[in-house]
Amino acid sequence: MPDVPRDVDPRRRLAGGAARGDRGGAAVTGQPRARAEEVVVTACPDGPLLVRGPARLVDQEGNEIERHRATVALCRCGGTAIPPWCDGTHKVNGYRSGDDDGRSTASEAGTGA
C-alpha cells in the first residue's frame, strides 16, 4: 500500500491508494469523476436532463436562471409545473425519450410540448 498521509486513517483508503472523499481519480464504481469545473449533462431515459457542474442556464431572453443546487434536473417532457425544472410529471404523462429502442417522444405522440 502506498504511503498514507498522517491525516488519513489507513482504513479509509480505497483501492489504488486514494482516500475516501478524495476529489481526484475514479469513484469506487470505477466511473471517472467529473472535474470540479467540468459540466456534464446526462439524458435520463424517459426523464429529465441532469446538469452537473457550473453550467450557466439562461431563459429564451438571455436572462440567467438562478440555480440553488450543484446538480439540477431540466424537464424534457414539457409537462412540468415548475419550468425549467423537472417535477416528475414525465412519469405520469407518458413521455418517452425516443432513445434508440424505437419509442417515440411525447411531443411526437402529441402529449408534450
C-alpha angles and dihedrals in degrees: 000000000000120000109287118220110245092241092060121075107232089227088064093060121113129212109292093032100276117140121237108262090026108145096213132072129022128328121248089264091060092248114133115249122235115247114250092252095043123104117216122187116194122191107216113214108260089351147072134315109257112214115198123182136025098322115159109226120202134180125235090278094051096255113144116249110221116236122208097185137050090233120040133182116225118203118245099172098066093227102099120124091209106050132224089020124079115246097180096262090130087074092064106028097063097249114171120187094217093233116172095289097089099259120136126232122251091250090055089049091050096247101099140054 
